[in-house]
Amino acid sequence: MIERLGKYRIDSVLGKGAMGVVYKAYDPLIARTVALKTIRKELFSEGQQAELIGRFKNEAQAAGRLNHANIVTVYDYGEDNESAYIAMEFVDGAGLDTLMKQARPTPLAHMTAWMGDLLLALEYAHSRGVVHRDIKPANLLLAGSAHVKVGDFGIARMESSTLTQTGSMVGTPSYMSPEQFRGDPVDGRADVFSAGIVLYQMLTGVRPFVGSATVVMQQILNDEPTPPSALLPALGRGFDDVVARAMAKSPSARFPSARAFLDALMAAARSGGGADPDATTLGSGARTVATGGVSSSGAVVTNGADTLTPWKVESFPELESVLSRQIGPMARLLLRKAGSKADSMDELCELLLQHIPSQHGRSQFWEAVELLKKKLAANGTGCGNAASGSRSRPPTAIASTATQSAIRPAEPVDDAYAERVALRLTRFIGPIARVVARRAARQTGDRAEFLQLLAVQIESTAERSHFLAEAGAD
């Protein structure tokens, strides 16, 4: 292993491929750990070098113009006689391909959070003229904070680039759009198609198109995949429509943007989870405040439905994304209701913390809120009533004794147990309880985790504790 490359000290090998090596390295000038992606020039002829180095520079230029929480940051590009290299953010995590288990669906709370991060990243990249063109689980890194970061812009197309344009077929076959196979011009809707395949795989545990590269190409160009509900009836048909539109053969029939895809996905998740169908009012209002107006007090009015002060308008989309990682699609509904009662970020945070069942989850949520507060302070928005905005540590007594005592040591979840618990849950959330219980039983075989997956569907903290106490005695 080499010891240095440019100014970077090489510490270890993170991975190897046909073209080069990815190292964990250290920048001594600013004391920062980086991932150093390299291409070894000696492995290729002069003609191949020109093309590959061109793509490599394209990756640095494409990702280097993007600054987003869900995109791997590129810091530097360099070359020497033997190598070309890109220094980028070191993500201490794993690719989603290692976390998505074959033939087993991804838990819905994880699916909504991960897809939300991916689609927000794509919306941002597309708005800046960058199309990724190789969206797949291996290029989606799950950071230690549980955020997805999109990496590997090696074949991205920029509006100003002529490197990989019409007539070239690039991408990973199982995740490529029809227009990529045909070598047609692409725009952001090609990434929407690939993201649709990722969603299908998360929902069902299998890819919609399988086989050799030739077989996959024929399927993507000509065949409609089996609807997710046909593989897993408990999903319901709401996700079928989202997947079908995302993976439409014609770009004009797909979602026009990653943002539209995300909104449709979240609506389907809320419907499938039995949430209030009116729970979209706040979330969509916070993203479309331009259609409303500003009151004399400075509050933003969204079509007369809700009144949001500027700090709420700025923070709610990010808060929803952070909260959904802990409790799934109920996040938007709970944020809407808690937001109507809170006059400051800290007040809102304390109301929301009551709905996060684990201490670890509450700590993660609080840390994310602290970062958001700093951002709001930096841009002058503020965090609401200053009198309640000075708390510097999370409340420690959120979890009730009843909740904690209801959690037993690991025990298996059999059909009889799941049915008994589903009957108890019906008293709190209605007939959807059986669907929720079946879905949770597929996600875990541990009773403690099973109960927590069910409990987050109950809005009231007191009722949630009551349910856990009763169910834990079964």
C-alpha positions in Angstrom: 0.0 0.0 0.0 1.3 3.5 -0.9 2.0 5.8 2.0 1.1 9.2 0.4 -0.8 10.6 -2.6 -0.3 14.3 -3.1 -0.7 16.0 0.2 -2.7 13.1 1.6 -1.4 10.5 4.1 -2.8 7.0 3.2 -4.1 5.2 6.3 -6.0 2.2 5.0 -7.8 0.6 2.0 -11.6 1.0 2.0 -12.2 -0.9 -1.2 -10.8 -2.1 -4.5 -12.2 -2.1 -8.0 -11.2 -2.8 -11.6 -10.0 0.8 -12.1 -8.4 1.7 -8.8 -8.5 1.8 -5.1 -10.5 3.8 -2.5 -8.4 4.8 0.5 -9.1 6.2 3.9 -6.7 9.1 4.0 -5.8 12.2 6.0 -5.4 15.8 5.0 -2.7 17.2 7.3 -3.2 20.8 6.3 -6.7 21.0 7.7 -6.7 17.9 9.9 -9.5 16.1 8.1 -10.1 12.5 7.3 -11.2 11.9 3.7 -12.0 9.1 1.3 -9.5 9.1 -1.5 -10.9 7.6 -4.7 -8.1 6.8 -7.3 -7.6 5.6 -10.8 -4.3 3.9 -11.6 -3.3 5.2 -15.1 -0.9 2.3 -15.7 -3.8 -0.2 -16.0 -5.1 1.5 -19.2 -3.9 2.4 -22.6 -3.5 6.1 -23.5 -6.8 6.2 -25.3 -8.6 4.6 -22.3 -6.9 6.9 -19.9 -8.2 10.0 -21.7 -11.8 8.8 -21.4 -11.6 7.5 -17.9 -9.7 10.6 -16.6 -12.4 12.7 -18.3 -15.1 10.9 -16.5 -13.2 11.1 -13.3 -12.9 14.9 -13.6 -16.6 15.0 -14.5 -17.4 13.3 -11.2 -15.4 15.9 -9.3 -17.0 18.7 -11.2 -20.5 17.3 -10.9 -20.4 16.5 -7.1 -18.2 19.5 -6.4 -20.9 21.9 -7.4 -23.4 20.3 -5.0 -23.6 21.1 -1.3 -26.4 19.1 0.3 -26.7 17.0 3.5 -27.7 13.9 1.5 -24.9 14.1 -1.1 -21.3 13.1 -0.4 -19.2 16.2 -0.5 -16.2 16.5 -2.9 -13.2 18.5 -1.6 -10.4 18.2 -4.1 -9.2 16.7 -7.4 -5.6 15.9 -8.3 -3.2 13.9 -10.6 0.3 12.7 -10.6 2.2 10.6 -13.0 0.7 7.4 -11.8 -2.8 8.2 -10.5 -5.8 10.6 -10.6 -7.7 11.0 -7.4 -10.7 12.7 -5.8 -10.7 13.6 -2.2 -14.2 13.4 -0.7 -16.2 13.3 2.5 -15.4 10.1 4.5 -18.8 8.5 5.3 -18.5 6.2 8.3 -21.3 3.8 7.2 -22.3 1.2 4.7 -24.0 1.1 1.3 -27.7 0.3 1.3 -27.0 -2.8 -0.8 -25.5 -4.4 2.3 -28.5 -3.5 4.5 -31.3 -4.4 2.2 -31.9 -8.1 2.8 -32.7 -10.3 -0.2 -36.3 -11.5 -0.3 -37.1 -9.5 2.8 -38.9 -6.1 2.6 -37.3 -3.1 4.2 -39.2 -1.8 7.3 -41.5 0.9 6.2 -40.1 3.5 8.6 -36.6 2.9 7.1 -38.0 2.9 3.6 -39.7 6.3 3.9 -36.7 7.8 5.6 -34.1 6.4 3.1 -36.2 7.2 0.1 -36.9 10.7 1.4 -33.2 11.4 1.7 -32.6 10.0 -1.8 -35.3 12.0 -3.4 -34.4 15.3 -1.7 -30.8 14.8 -2.8 -32.0 14.2 -6.4 -34.3 17.2 -6.4 -31.4 19.4 -5.3 -29.0 17.9 -7.9 -31.5 18.2 -10.7 -32.2 21.8 -9.8 -28.5 22.5 -10.4 -28.3 20.8 -13.7 -26.8 17.5 -12.5 -28.3 14.1 -13.4 -26.7 11.2 -11.6 -27.5 8.4 -14.0 -26.4 5.5 -11.8 -28.8 5.5 -8.8 -28.6 2.1 -7.1 -28.4 0.9 -3.5 -24.6 0.5 -3.6 -24.2 4.2 -4.4 -26.5 5.2 -1.4 -24.4 5.3 1.8 -26.0 5.2 5.2 -24.1 7.5 7.5 -23.7 7.1 11.2 -26.5 9.6 11.7 -28.9 7.3 9.8 -28.9 9.8 6.9 -28.6 8.5 3.3 -25.8 10.2 1.3 -25.7 9.8 -2.5 -22.3 9.1 -3.8 -20.4 8.1 -7.0 -21.3 10.8 -9.6 -18.8 9.2 -12.0 -21.2 9.1 -14.9 -23.3 12.1 -14.0 -24.4 14.4 -16.8 -24.1 18.1 -16.3 -25.9 20.6 -18.5 -22.5 22.1 -19.6 -20.9 18.7 -20.2 -20.3 16.9 -23.5 -18.6 13.9 -22.0 -21.4 11.4 -21.8 -24.2 12.5 -24.0 -26.5 11.1 -26.7 -25.4 7.8 -28.1 -23.6 6.5 -25.0 -25.2 3.8 -22.8 -23.9 4.2 -19.2 -25.3 3.0 -15.9 -25.9 -0.3 -14.0 -28.3 -2.4 -16.2 -30.7 -3.5 -13.4 -31.4 0.1 -12.4 -31.2 1.9 -15.8 -34.0 3.8 -17.5 -35.3 2.8 -20.9 -33.8 6.0 -22.4 -30.4 5.1 -21.0 -30.6 1.7 -22.8 -31.5 3.4 -26.0 -28.7 6.0 -25.7 -31.2 8.8 -25.8 -30.7 12.2 -24.0 -31.5 12.0 -20.3 -32.8 14.4 -17.7 -33.8 14.1 -14.0 -36.6 11.7 -14.9 -34.0 9.0 -15.6 -33.0 9.2 -12.0 -36.7 9.0 -11.0 -37.0 5.7 -12.9 -33.9 4.3 -11.1 -35.2 5.5 -7.7 -38.5 3.7 -8.5 -36.5 0.5 -8.9 -34.8 1.1 -5.5 -38.3 1.7 -4.0 -39.7 -1.5 -5.5 -36.7 -3.4 -4.0 -37.3 -1.9 -0.6 -41.0 -2.6 -0.6 -40.7 -6.2 -1.8 -37.2 -7.5 -1.1 -36.6 -8.3 -4.8 -35.6 -6.3 -7.9 -38.4 -5.9 -10.6 -36.0 -6.8 -13.4 -33.6 -9.7 -13.1 -31.4 -11.8 -15.4 -28.5 -11.2 -17.7 -27.8 -7.7 -18.9 -29.6 -8.5 -22.2 -32.7 -10.0 -20.4 -32.9 -7.0 -18.1 -32.7 -4.6 -21.0 -35.6 -6.4 -22.8 -37.6 -6.3 -19.5 -37.0 -2.6 -18.9 -37.8 -1.7 -22.5 -40.9 -3.9 -22.8 -42.3 -5.5 -19.7 -44.3 -4.1 -16.8 -43.1 -5.4 -13.4 -45.5 -7.3 -11.0 -47.2 -4.7 -8.7 -45.7 -4.8 -5.2 -49.2 -5.6 -3.7 -49.3 -8.8 -5.8 -46.1 -10.0 -4.0 -47.1 -8.6 -0.6 -50.9 -8.1 -0.3 -50.5 -6.4 3.1 -48.9 -3.5 1.4 -52.2 -2.4 -0.1 -52.4 -0.9 -3.6 -51.3 2.6 -2.7 -47.7 1.9 -3.4 -48.5 0.2 -6.7 -49.5 3.5 -8.3 -46.4 5.3 -7.0 -44.1 2.6 -8.3 -45.9 2.3 -11.6 -45.6 6.0 -12.3 -42.0 6.3 -11.2 -41.1 3.4 -13.6 -43.2 4.4 -16.5 -41.5 3.5 -19.8 -42.0 7.1 -21.2 -40.3 9.9 -19.3 -43.4 12.1 -19.9 -45.5 9.6 -18.0 -43.3 9.6 -14.9 -43.3 12.0 -12.0 -42.0 15.3 -13.4 -39.6 15.7 -10.5 -38.1 13.9 -7.5 -40.1 16.2 -5.3 -43.4 15.1 -6.9 -42.2 11.5 -6.4 -41.5 12.1 -2.7 -44.9 13.7 -2.1 -46.7 10.8 -3.7 -44.7 8.3 -1.8 -45.4 10.0 1.6 -49.1 10.2 0.8 -49.1 6.5 0.1 -47.2 5.7 3.3 -49.6 7.7 5.4 -52.6 6.0 3.8 -51.1 2.6 4.3 -50.3 3.3 7.9 -53.8 4.4 8.8 -52.9 8.1 9.4 -55.2 11.0 9.2 -55.8 11.6 5.5 -55.8 15.4 6.2 -52.2 15.1 7.6 -50.8 16.7 4.4 -52.1 20.1 5.2 -49.1 21.3 7.2 -46.3 19.6 5.3 -47.4 20.7 1.9 -48.2 24.2 3.1 -44.7 24.5 4.5 -43.3 23.7 1.1 -45.7 25.9 -0.9 -45.8 29.1 1.1 -45.5 31.1 -2.0 -49.2 30.5 -2.7 -50.1 32.1 0.6 -49.4 35.5 2.1 -47.8 37.2 5.0 -49.8 38.6 7.9 -49.1 41.8 9.7 -47.3 39.9 12.5 -44.9 38.3 10.0 -46.5 34.9 10.1 -46.9 33.0 6.8 -50.5 32.0 6.0 -50.8 29.0 3.8 -54.1 29.3 1.9 -56.0 30.0 5.1 -55.5 26.5 6.5 -52.6 27.0 8.9 -50.6 30.0 10.1 -46.9 29.3 10.3 -44.3 31.7 11.7 -41.0 31.9 9.7 -39.1 29.5 11.9 -41.8 26.9 11.4 -41.8 27.4 7.6 -38.0 27.0 7.5 -37.8 24.0 9.9 -40.8 21.8 9.4 -39.7 20.0 6.2 -36.4 19.0 7.9 -38.0 18.2 11.2 -40.5 15.9 9.3 -37.6 14.1 7.7 -35.7 13.7 11.0 -38.8 12.5 12.9 -39.8 10.0 10.2 -36.6 8.1 10.8 -37.8 7.4 14.3 -41.5 6.8 13.9 -42.2 6.5 10.2 -45.1 8.0 8.2 -46.9 9.3 11.4 -44.3 12.0 11.6 -46.1 14.5 9.4 -49.4 14.2 11.4 -47.7 14.5 14.7 -45.6 17.5 13.6 -48.8 19.2 12.4 -50.6 18.7 15.7 -47.6 19.6 17.9 -46.7 22.6 15.8 -50.1 24.2 16.4 -49.3 24.1 20.2 -45.7 25.2 20.2 -44.3 28.7 20.2 -40.6 27.7 20.1 -38.4 25.0 18.7 -37.7 23.7 22.2 -41.3 23.5 23.1 -42.1 21.7 19.8 -39.2 19.3 20.4 -40.4 18.3 23.8 -43.9 17.6 22.4 -42.4 15.4 19.7 -39.9 13.6 21.9 -42.9 12.0 23.7 -43.7 10.0 20.6 -40.2 8.5 20.1 -40.2 5.2 22.0 -36.4 4.6 22.5 -33.9 6.7 24.4 -31.4 6.3 21.6 -33.9 7.6 19.1 -34.7 10.5 21.3 -31.1 11.4 21.7 -30.6 11.2 17.9 -33.6 13.4 17.3 -32.5 16.0 19.8 -29.0 16.2 18.3 -30.5 16.8 14.9 -32.7 19.5 16.3 -29.7 21.2 17.9 -28.0 21.4 14.5 -31.2 22.8 13.0 -31.4 25.5 15.6 -27.9 26.6 14.9 -28.8 26.9 11.2 -31.9 28.9 11.9 -29.9 31.2 14.2 -27.2 31.6 11.6 -29.6 32.7 8.8 -31.5 35.1 11.1 -34.8 33.1 11.2 -34.5 32.3 14.9 -36.3 29.5 16.8 -39.4 31.2 18.2 -40.0 32.5 21.8 -36.6 33.1 23.3 -37.9 32.5 26.8 -38.2 28.8 26.0 -35.4 28.5 23.5 -32.4 28.3 25.9 -32.4 24.6 26.7 -29.1 22.9 25.9 -29.8 19.3 26.7 -32.7 16.9 26.0 -35.3 16.1 28.7 -34.2 12.9 30.4 -37.5 11.6 31.8 -39.5 11.2 28.6 -39.8 7.4 28.7 -42.3 6.3 31.2 -41.7 3.5 33.7 -44.7 1.6 32.2 -43.1 1.8 28.8 -39.8 0.5 29.9 -41.2 -2.2 32.1 -43.3 -3.4 29.2 -40.3 -4.4 27.2 -39.3 -8.0 27.8 -36.1 -9.9 27.0 -35.9 -11.3 23.5 -38.8 -13.7 22.8 -40.1 -14.9 19.4 -43.1 -13.5 17.7 -45.4 -16.4 16.6 -48.7 -16.1 14.7 -50.8 -16.6 17.9 -49.0 -13.9 19.7 -49.2 -11.5 16.8 -52.9 -12.0 16.6 -53.5 -11.4 20.3 -51.5 -8.2 20.2 -53.2 -7.0 17.1 -56.6 -7.4 18.8 -55.3 -5.2 21.6 -54.0 -2.6 19.1 -57.4 -2.5 17.4 -58.8 -0.6 20.4 -56.3 2.2 19.8 -56.0 2.5 16.0 -58.9 0.6 14.6 -59.1 -2.2 12.0 -55.8 -1.2 10.4 -54.1 -2.9 13.4 -54.1 -6.3 11.8 -52.3 -5.0 8.8 -49.8 -3.1 10.9 -49.2 -6.2 13.1 -48.6 -8.5 10.1 -46.2 -6.0 8.6 -44.3 -5.6 11.9 -44.1 -9.4 12.3 -42.3 -9.6 8.9 -39.8 -7.0 10.0 -38.7 -8.6 13.3 -39.0 -11.8 15.2 -38.3 -10.2 18.6 -41.3 -9.4 20.8 -39.8 -6.3 22.3 -39.0 -4.8 19.0 -42.4 -6.0 17.6 -44.2 -4.1 20.4 -42.3 -0.9 19.7 -43.1 -1.1 16.0 -46.8 -1.3 16.9 -46.7 1.3 19.7 -45.4 4.1 17.5 -48.7 3.9 15.6 -50.5 5.2 18.7 -50.6 9.0 18.9 -51.3 9.4 22.6 -48.4 8.9 24.9 -50.7 7.7 27.7 -52.5 5.2 25.4 -49.2 4.0 24.0 -47.9 3.3 27.5 -51.2 1.5 28.3 -50.9 -0.6 25.2 -47.3 -1.6 26.0 -48.2 -2.5 29.6 -51.1 -4.7 28.5 -49.3 -6.3 25.5 -46.2 -6.9 27.5 -48.1 -9.0 29.9 -49.3 -11.4 27.2 
